[in-house]
Amino acid sequence: MDSSKIFAARRSIEQVEEGAELAPRFDEHGLIPAITTDFATGELLMVGYMNREALARTIETGEAHYFSRSRQTLWHKGGTSGLIQSVRQLLVDDDQDCVWLRVDTAGGANCHVGYRSCFYRAIPVGPEAAAAPAGPLPLRFTTTDKVFDPKVVYGDAPNPTKL
């Protein structure tokens, strides 16, 4: 799908905020944040980024596509693992610089590390943070059950997370 035909030029605040045309604003790197939640439960699954092509392909196919900042490439979520995100609803925020995908995920996992959600650790806040020992804040795992073993699914491929 040609993004030049489906994305309107941004002409005015009124057009962007109150108009009926999709006119996304991509950042200086050509990306827009994409928040992804479970359609049925609302659980936050992941935050990714899309470039023009990823957003256009998501719209065209009804399956989530993202742009990997660490690998600098387009990727179809679940293309390797089979854990495809079927988009049930795609929303854009008021100034069209962020999208929200509400998805069903085949296989139930969304994180390349094997967990259901990419958000599987809690950061201490308030009194809990103040009581933490000196040094880096310790994270608390909110789940330890993985949906799949990344080594089985991806083999010995390097971890895509950039350090």
JOLINWO-V913889 format. One record per run of one state. SS is the DSSP state (H for helix, E for strand, L for the rest). FROM is the first residue (numbers start at 1). LEN is the number of residues. If there is no record, write none. Layout:
{{SS | FROM | LEN} {SS | FROM | LEN}}
This chain:
{{L | 1 | 2} {H | 3 | 4} {L | 7 | 6} {H | 13 | 6} {L | 19 | 13} {E | 32 | 7} {L | 39 | 5} {E | 44 | 7} {L | 51 | 1} {H | 52 | 10} {L | 62 | 1} {E | 63 | 1} {L | 64 | 1} {E | 65 | 4} {L | 69 | 4} {E | 73 | 4} {L | 77 | 8} {E | 85 | 8} {L | 93 | 5} {E | 98 | 8} {L | 106 | 15} {E | 121 | 3} {L | 124 | 3} {H | 127 | 4} {L | 131 | 8} {E | 139 | 3} {L | 142 | 8} {H | 150 | 5} {L | 155 | 9}}
